[in-house]
Amino acid sequence: MSFFQDVFSVFKKRDLPFIESYKESDGIYSFLFEKEKDMTWKAGQHGLFTITHKKLKNPIRPFSVASAPTENIVKITVGIRDDASDFKKAMLELKQGMTVTMAGPVGSFYIKGDSPAILIAGGIGITPFRSIVKQLESEGNRGEKPVHLLYIDSGKLYVYKDELDEIANNTSISVNYLDSRDVLHQEIDKYISLYKNEGKYYIAGPKSMVDSISTYIQNHNISKRNIKKDAFFGY
Ligand SMILES: Cc1cc2nc3c(=O)[nH]c(=O)nc-3n(C[C@H](O)[C@H](O)[C@H](O)COP(=O)(O)OP(=O)(O)OC[C@H]3O[C@@H](n4cnc5c(N)ncnc54)[C@H](O)[C@@H]3O)c2cc1C
């Protein structure tokens, strides 16, 4: 999506009625909102979410839409620690009948073309990839586009694990759960030797992790233009 399309999309604001929230694992919560019929996004994009039920100094945060466009719902999954920001405390107060506003969708973090895709998720960075692999599953991906998901979490809190395992069973998408940088590098090396610059490398997660993996990949002679990053600040 071009910069101008993004600017245009940001002005598209919708009130999303809250349905429910639940804990995925320690410090990670999912929030479900109603999706209007004409609303859509590209799997991997994010929205700008505004708290409206109370006044906050900074009421807006970007979150990847974790549901696929083919699912009839808007889902976001958020890391919320005990020392949560006022924004996140307000998220946990949401009750049926309340709404948040979503501007967008925005961003160019989505799969384009049929190149082999290596998806690298660091912790909460799994959110855009849930949408992407769910969408590929619904489109019936059976191997015409090789897709490999590497999901690293040092605490082994693999959110969506059951769903991802099911997707791996139903499609040709492979999912590897990792808990150390060394093993991640070994896996990345494998895909680099297999696909080189024929592959596209998508990385999402905390900014420092995204930057260091991107540097690692570039140091292995992969062109910057084959690497797409979704860097989450604030972690
Ligand atoms: C494209 C995108 C997608 C994201 N998707 C998710 C998601 O799916 N799930 C999820 O949990 N989080 C996601 N995030 C991160 C999320 O938006 C919040 O930034 C994060 O959750 C921290 O929010 P907070 O309220 O806890 O902390 P905050 O109060 O926002 O602050 C945490 C720290 O971040 C710094 N910071 C705040 N704004 C910026 C900025 N614009 N640039 C640089 N630093 C800044 C602050 O100075 C502070 O040090 C995403 C971010 C981006 C950019």
The ligand as a MOL file (V3000), in Angstrom:
LIG
                    3D

  0  0  0     0  0            999 V3000
M  V30 BEGIN CTAB
M  V30 COUNTS 53 58 0 0 0
M  V30 BEGIN ATOM
M  V30 1 C 2.7320 -1.4580 13.3060 0
M  V30 2 C 2.5950 -1.7810 14.7780 0
M  V30 3 C 1.8490 -2.8750 15.1600 0
M  V30 4 C 1.7410 -3.2110 16.5200 0
M  V30 5 N 1.0030 -4.3110 16.8610 0
M  V30 6 C 0.9360 -4.6780 18.1610 0
M  V30 7 C 0.2080 -5.8500 18.5450 0
M  V30 8 O -0.3830 -6.5650 17.7150 0
M  V30 9 N 0.1690 -6.1630 19.8720 0
M  V30 10 C 0.8070 -5.4090 20.8200 0
M  V30 11 O 0.7440 -5.7440 22.0080 0
M  V30 12 N 1.5140 -4.2940 20.4760 0
M  V30 13 C 1.5880 -3.9110 19.1710 0
M  V30 14 N 2.2640 -2.7720 18.8490 0
M  V30 15 C 2.8700 -1.9570 19.9200 0
M  V30 16 C 1.7840 -1.0870 20.5820 0
M  V30 17 O 1.2630 -0.1430 19.6820 0
M  V30 18 C 2.3080 -0.3010 21.7980 0
M  V30 19 O 3.3120 0.5770 21.4040 0
M  V30 20 C 2.9020 -1.1700 22.8420 0
M  V30 21 O 1.9320 -2.1300 23.1860 0
M  V30 22 C 3.3080 -0.3520 24.0620 0
M  V30 23 O 2.1940 0.3610 24.5120 0
M  V30 24 P 2.0720 0.8400 26.0300 0
M  V30 25 O 0.7780 1.5490 26.1390 0
M  V30 26 O 2.3220 -0.3310 26.9270 0
M  V30 27 O 3.3190 1.7570 26.2430 0
M  V30 28 P 3.5050 3.2900 25.8230 0
M  V30 29 O 2.9000 4.1350 26.8670 0
M  V30 30 O 3.0020 3.5000 24.4300 0
M  V30 31 O 5.0800 3.5120 25.7970 0
M  V30 32 C 6.0500 2.4700 25.8100 0
M  V30 33 C 7.3830 3.0420 25.2980 0
M  V30 34 O 7.2840 3.2590 23.8660 0
M  V30 35 C 7.7290 4.5590 23.5470 0
M  V30 36 N 6.9420 5.0570 22.4070 0
M  V30 37 C 5.6460 5.3950 22.4280 0
M  V30 38 N 5.2480 5.8050 21.1950 0
M  V30 39 C 6.3350 5.7100 20.3800 0
M  V30 40 C 6.5810 5.9630 19.0020 0
M  V30 41 N 5.5950 6.4310 18.1860 0
M  V30 42 N 7.8230 5.7360 18.5080 0
M  V30 43 C 8.8150 5.2690 19.3110 0
M  V30 44 N 8.6500 5.0120 20.6220 0
M  V30 45 C 7.4340 5.2320 21.1540 0
M  V30 46 C 7.4800 5.3770 24.7940 0
M  V30 47 O 8.3440 6.4900 24.8570 0
M  V30 48 C 7.7760 4.3730 25.9090 0
M  V30 49 O 9.1540 4.3230 26.2140 0
M  V30 50 C 2.3910 -2.4200 17.5040 0
M  V30 51 C 3.1260 -1.3020 17.1060 0
M  V30 52 C 3.2530 -0.9890 15.7650 0
M  V30 53 C 4.0610 0.2110 15.3680 0
M  V30 END ATOM
M  V30 BEGIN BOND
M  V30 1 1 1 2
M  V30 2 1 2 3
M  V30 3 2 2 52
M  V30 4 2 3 4
M  V30 5 1 4 5
M  V30 6 1 4 50
M  V30 7 2 5 6
M  V30 8 1 6 7
M  V30 9 1 6 13
M  V30 10 2 7 8
M  V30 11 1 7 9
M  V30 12 1 9 10
M  V30 13 2 10 11
M  V30 14 1 10 12
M  V30 15 2 12 13
M  V30 16 1 13 14
M  V30 17 1 14 15
M  V30 18 1 14 50
M  V30 19 1 15 16
M  V30 20 1 16 17
M  V30 21 1 16 18
M  V30 22 1 18 19
M  V30 23 1 18 20
M  V30 24 1 20 21
M  V30 25 1 20 22
M  V30 26 1 22 23
M  V30 27 1 23 24
M  V30 28 2 24 25
M  V30 29 1 24 26
M  V30 30 1 24 27
M  V30 31 1 27 28
M  V30 32 2 28 29
M  V30 33 1 28 30
M  V30 34 1 28 31
M  V30 35 1 31 32
M  V30 36 1 32 33
M  V30 37 1 33 34
M  V30 38 1 33 48
M  V30 39 1 34 35
M  V30 40 1 35 36
M  V30 41 1 35 46
M  V30 42 1 36 37
M  V30 43 1 36 45
M  V30 44 2 37 38
M  V30 45 1 38 39
M  V30 46 1 39 40
M  V30 47 2 39 45
M  V30 48 1 40 41
M  V30 49 2 40 42
M  V30 50 1 42 43
M  V30 51 2 43 44
M  V30 52 1 44 45
M  V30 53 1 46 47
M  V30 54 1 46 48
M  V30 55 1 48 49
M  V30 56 2 50 51
M  V30 57 1 51 52
M  V30 58 1 52 53
M  V30 END BOND
M  V30 END CTAB
M  END
